[in-house]
Amino acid sequence: MAKVTCVLYDDPVDGYPKSYPRDDIPKLEYYPDGQKLPTPQKIDFKPGTLLGCVSGELGLRRFLEDNGHEFIVTTSKDGPDSVFERELVDSDIIISQPFWPAYLTAERIAKAPKLKLVITAGIGSDHIDLQAAMNGGLTVAEITYCNSISVSEHAVMQILALLHNYIPSYEWVVKNGWNIADCVERAYDLEGMSIGIVGAGRIGFAVLKRLKPFDVSLHYTDRHRLPESAENELGLTYHPDVESLVRICDVVSIHCPLHPETEHMFNDTLLSKMKRGTYIVNTARGKICDRDAIVRALQSGQLAGYAGDVWFPEPPPNDHPWRTMPNHAMTPHVSGTTLSAQARYAAGVREILECWFDGRPIRNEYLVVEGGKLAGVGAHSYTAGNLTKGTDEAARFKKE
Ligand code: NAD
């Protein structure tokens, strides 16, 4: 029997919801590329309920306990005194979400001799030291595609929010104002602009598709070029590298994973090559951008705005400069954990666990690391190496 330790975010401050704004969510069977949605034998939750917080337990408790497994659920994940640090020493399986990542460093992996399987309930497994996972023979899997469309919608929303100066305008309403000039002195239309996508995978491609009707000029860079038919259908211009892309774009939306090739890709040097007044939206990973370089570029006006929902570390300490930098429209890491997405990734985690316990293979597209090397989506989208840090800094976050 296995010990499964699961790190999830806190319940809402007013307690676990008793009702929801809507009674159901759309039933989908396939993702846009034909991949089938998760196919667990059964689920023990109602799709559309809050599953990603501690009381939601990803809908797994009955399944795990009925099968004789031990199931630990905690929010306490950072620093040496955390519950996670204590429980991982005899855990067989660890589950966490990128929105509240259990940083699984090499030191922590070394403390967990029984650990075999690490599941990301979501997409993006950079909170795990993938090199240490490869060296230790662990399997790392994520729920590929579960929230890619959710994130693409959020990215489009944040592009429009920045350009149309939505959040400051909303704030004038709440302050009883009617300050049209204050609202519009930074407001522009997207129409006619050049938009650049870094990483045209599941999310990046969905953003391109969604932006097509805005009558913009669409550009992308990726280490895998899209098929000619896709480029023609959307009228895309391919750039062999990110420098060539950013030089001509008015808006850049980042959608590649965080791995050694992409860490701090957006640093002072790259930012200085962009047109003055470019907007960046980053819903990929915080560390793809150099934190302080972004602040400097907003302060100088080199960037007109920055938005996204990913930070480093997560949660960011209270004095993280992105909380207070000018002209930002950041949210906490929420884009991939809509109630719609939660139903998909909770079912995906269940599917992976069922496969694992039954000795059946996990779907190749879910694999990040297996058998000592990158596999599945990991082999396609990541490079080997490690850049998982952050747990000590995240421990400085204090709820207020
Ligand atoms: P994907 O694997 O389908 O696409 C990633 C793309 O990035 C691939 O096409 C890959 O070739 C490309 N890429 C890799 N290295 C690159 C580089 N150096 N330069 C340019 N392109 C590069 O994954 P996806 O579903 O589109 O997700 C992408 C990332 O978005 C995830 O890895 C994760 O970090 C992030 N994400 C964030 C959230 C959120 O809630 N904010 C949710 C899901 C995923």
Boltz pocket constraint, residues with backbone or C-beta under 6 A from the ligand:
constraints:
  - pocket:
      binder: B
      contacts: [[A, 122], [A, 123], [A, 124], [A, 125], [A, 145], [A, 147], [A, 148], [A, 151], [A, 198], [A, 199], [A, 200], [A, 201], [A, 202], [A, 203], [A, 204], [A, 221], [A, 222], [A, 223], [A, 224], [A, 255], [A, 256], [A, 257], [A, 258], [A, 261], [A, 262], [A, 283], [A, 284], [A, 285], [A, 309], [A, 310], [A, 333], [A, 334], [A, 335], [A, 336], [A, 337], [A, 377], [A, 380], [A, 381], [A, 382]]
      max_distance: 6.0
